[in-house]
Amino acid sequence: MSGADGRRCVVVKVGSSSVTTKDGQTDEALVGRISGEIAAVLAGGVAVVLVTSGAIAAGWSALARSGPRPTDPAVLQAVSAVGQPRLMGSWADGLGQHGLPAGQVLLAPLDFVHRSQYLHARGTLAHLLELGVVPVVNENDAVADEEIRFGDNDRLAALVAHLVGADLLVLLTDTPGLLTADPRRSAEASLIEEVVEIDQQLERVAGGPGTTVGSGGMASKLAAAKIATWSGVEAVIADASRPGVLADVLAGRPGAGTVFRARPRRLPARKLWIAFAVGSTGQLVVDEGARRALSEKGRSLLPSGVVAIQGNFLPDDAVEMVGPDGAVFAKGLVRYAASRAPQWMGRRSEDLPDDLPHEVVHRDDLVVLT
């Protein structure tokens, strides 16, 4: 696999907890060191796309406000508008010290949903790489719709890795990688060096958010690694404070971080978005015949296979599909409204109202998760 301009490509994501000091300032020393490591990677013939967090932290610090940062989404958007140019300036200065121009790219979720916007975003990143520019990517927090947003830059980085056809996604954070237990609670916590398949047990190990600075935590990094591996991209979670971390990760040195091996099948961007980036608004409980048709035969979900529903979903909302055993096995975009369930649930296609399509969830809008 190669990057957008034909070279090998790596996407490097630096989290808020790493790029920000304890007093909320941008960590210029870390930015400078990571910039130098990016320069070394580029000198080795590998293209680099940088995804950075820290705009809200930088903005709150710039406003010199006391106390914890706000939680109101509208206020956070305003704060990010203050912090984004400062954050971008830090990366531009750091990369500039190595003769590398930086190009700001602010992305929104819809850039990955609509094909024309997806191709436009991919073309922009490809041209930047061809020009020798390091794309510095962040979510467009200042104008993002709270109902339609990435939520954290780990997922954004994973989608960018798919967008540019990267070989590798490196998630730099404040821990050595995924550990066997929470190191704050267990002195016996040790590094998990390799993960072949991300399962529910591993997701339980990841737990919840780790700091008050960022919006993610290990759970979101694991979710990002899952997105990457399902799109055919290997992922590594590693410690941003480790000197030479990028060189160590690219060389595959033991202990450099947790490596997540890519799956052999590559999901298209739209299905990645449905599977991992859109929140579910309900569930469809299906019978065994429908479960087999979806899981084993790649069929669409028909109303005759739905035995129960949960939630108040509307057409084009994301819903989960649940088998007779109660386990979620698929996710997709529903074509019917829950409020009309008596008109379609369990019915054969010929018995549907004329204004309803024959599929509850079309196979083009459906992802089997197991």
N, C-alpha and C positions, 0 to 999 in steps of 0.2 A: 504494500500500500504506500502511496506517495502523497505529498501535500498538494495544495492547490496549484503550485507553480512547477510541479514535477519532482521536487526534492523530497527527501524524507522530512517529516514535519512533526513537531512536538508542541502541544498546548500546555503552557505552564500557568497554573492558577495560584495566586498568593492571597491568603485569607486576611481578614481584618485583624485577627489576633496576632498575626505576624508582621503586618505592615504598619501597625500602630504601636506606639510606646504606651506605657502605663498611664501617662498624663494625657493621652489622646492625640498626641502629635504624630505625624507621619515619621516612621523610623527611617531616617535618611541613610543611616549606616547599612541597614538591611537592604534598602532599595539600591544603594550603590553596589553592594556585594552581589545581589541577584542580577543586577544589570551587567556586571562583569562576567558572571557565569553564563548569562544569555549570549554575550559577545563571544565567549569561547565556544559555545555550541554552534553559533552561526559560522564561526571560522572553520569549524569542522564540516561544513556543508549541510547542516540541518536547519531547516526553516523553523522559526519560533513565533508563536502567537501567545501574547501575554494576556491573561484575564486577571484583573485586580479588583479587590474589594477595598473598603476603607473610606469611601466618599462621605458617608454619614459621620463617621468618627472624626474625620478631618474637618468637616463643616462645624460640628459641635465644638471642637477645640478652637477653631477660628473665631467663633462667636463668643468665646470666653465665658460661657455660661457655667454656673456652678451646679452641683448635684448630678444625678444620673441623667442620661440622655432621655429625651421624650419617647413615648410609645405611640402617640397619635400618628397615623400614617401620613396625614396631610402635612403635619409639622416635619416629619422625617423627610418627606419629599423636598420641602423647602431647605432643610438643612443640607441635604445631599447636593442641592444646586450650588450651595456655598462651597462645599468640600470638593466637588468633582474637579474644578479647575486647579485647585491646590494639589490634589492627588495626582492629576495628570502632569502638572508641572514638576513634581518630584520625580516621576518616572522619565519625563523628557530630559531632565537634568542628568539623572543617573545614566541613562542610555547614551545621552549626548557626550558624556565623558569618555565613551568608547567609540565615538564617531558614528553612532547609530541614531538615525532619526526615528522618532516615535509618532505614530498616527492614532488619534483617538477614534474609537468605534463604539458607539452607544447602541445597543441592541434591545429590542422589545420582543416579547413572546410571539407576537403575530409575524415577526420576520421568519419564524420557523414553521408557521402553519400555512401561509399562503405561498404557493409555489413561485409566483413572480417576485415577491419580496425575498424569499429564500435564495433564489438565483441571484438577485441583486446584491444581497449581503455577501454571498459566496464570491461574486465577481469583484466586489470592493476589496475583500480580504486578499484575493488572489493578486490583484493589481498592486496592493501595498507590498506584498511579499516580493513580487517581481521587481519593484522599485528599490528593494533593499531596506524597506521600512519595517519596524517592529510594530505590528498592530497591538494597541493597548485597549482591551475590551472591558466594558462594564455594562451593567444593565442601565437603561435610561430611567433611573429612579425618579428624576424630577417630574416626569410626566406619565409614569407608568400607571395604568389602571389597576387599582388594588385588587379587583376581581380577576384580572388576567396579568399575572406577573410570574417571574421565575421563583421568587421567594428567597433564593440565595444564589450566590455566584458559583457554587459547586455544580449545580445542575446546568447553569448557563455554560460553564466551561466544558461540560460533557457534550452539550449540544453543539458548541463551537468545534470541538474535536471532530464530530461527525461532519459538520459543515465543510471543513477544510480538508477532510480526508486524512486526518492525522494518524500517525503510527502509534502515538503515545500521548496519554494525558497524565500530567504530573500535578497532584494536588498538594501544595506546600502549606503546612499548618504548624501548630505549636506542639505537636507530639511526634514521636519517631515513626508512627504509622498506626495501624489498627492493633490494639493490644488485647490480650486474652481476658482482661478485666479492667475496670476503672482504676488507674494508678492512684487516684486520690483516696480510694477505699481499700486497695489491696497492694501490699508490698510485693506480692508474687506475680504481679502483672508482667507479661512478657510479650515481645513483638511476634505477631503472626506474619511470617515472611512471604507466604504465597497463598493465594486463594484461587481455586479453580472454578468454584461455583458459589455464588452468593445465595444463601438460603435463610430461612427464618431464624435459625439458631444464631447465625452470624449477625443478623440484624438486631437481635436482642442484645448481643454483646456490645454493639455500637451505641446503644442507649440514646439519650437525648442531647440537646444543645450543651456545649461545653463552656462557653464564656458569655459575658454580657456585652462584649464588644461586637461580635459578629452575629449573623442571623442563622448560621448553620450549626456546626458541631460535627462530631464523627458520624452521626446518623445521616446527615445530608451528604457527607463525603462518600459514605457507602452507597447511598442512592445514586450519586454521580458516577461512581465506579460501575454500578450496575447498568446505567445508561450507556456508558462508554463500552463496556464489554459486550452488551447486546448489539452495539453498532459496529463490532469488529475492531475496537480500539483497546489496546492494553492500557491499564491505569495503574498508577502508583501513588500511594499516600506517603508523604515523607516530611521530615522536619525542616522547616525553612531556616532554622538557625544553624543547621549543620553545614560547616564550610565545605564547599565543593559538592553540594548535594546534587546538583544537576548532572555533573560529570559522573558521580557515583551511580545515579539512577540509570543514566543512559548506558553505562558500562555494565549494568546488571550486577553490581557488587553486592555480596550478601550483607544484610543488615541495613541497607540504604533506605529501606521503607517496606511497606506492604505492597506486593505486586499482585494485581488482579488480571488473570489471563483472559484474553478475548475469546468470545464464543465464535465458532466457525461460521454461523449464519449472521448476516448483517441486516438489521432492520432498517427500512427507509425512514427518513427524517419525520415524516408525518406520523408514522406508527410509533416512533420513539416518543414523540410529543404526547400522543394519546396514552401510551402506556405509563409514562413516568412524570410528565409535567403538568397534566390537567387533573385537577381534583375531581373525585367522584361525587355525584350528587344523589346517587341512589344505587339500588341493586336489582337485578333480575334473577330470580330463582328459576332454574330450568330443569327439565327432566333429563334422564340419563341419555335418551336418544338425541336430544339437542346438544348435550355436552359432548357426546362422541362426534356428532356432525361438525361441531366447531373445532374441537381439539384434534381430531384425527383426519378429517376430510376437508378442512378449510372452507366450510360452508358459511353462509350468512345465517343469522338467528331469525327464525320465523316465529310469528306470534303463537303458533300452535304448541311450541315447545316451552313457553313461559307459564309457570304454574303459580307464581306469586311475585309481587313487587314490593320494594321498600323505597321510601323517599318521594319527594315531590319534584321530579325532574321534568324538564321541557325538551322539545326537539333540539338536537345537536348538543345536549349535555352529555358529559361522560358518565357512564354507569359501569358497575362491575357485574360480571356474570358469576353466579354461585351454583354449584352442582348440588345434587341430592344429598351429598355428604356435608353440606354447609361450607365447603371450601371455595374461596374465590379462585377461578381458573382463567378468567379472561376479562378484558376491559374494552369498551368501545363507545362510540358516539351513537346515542339512541335517536331514532327517527320519530318516536311517538311521545306524547305527553302522558305523564302518570295519571292525570285527571281523567283521561279517556280510557283507562284500563278496562272498564267493563265492555268497551266496544271492540277491543282487540285481544286481550289476554286469553290464551288458550284457543283462539279461533283459527280455523283454516283460512287460507288466503282468499278463497272465493266468498267467504262470509264477512269480509272486512268492509267498512264504509268506503265509498268510492274515492274519498279524498286522502286515504291513507295508503302509503306504499306497502308492498308485500313483505318487506323485511323490517323487523324491529331494529336490528343492527346489521348493516351491510358488511360483508367480509372485508371490503376496502377500508372500513372504519373500525376494524376489530383486531385486537392483539391477544393471542393466547399466551398467558404468562407462565404456564407450567410446562 
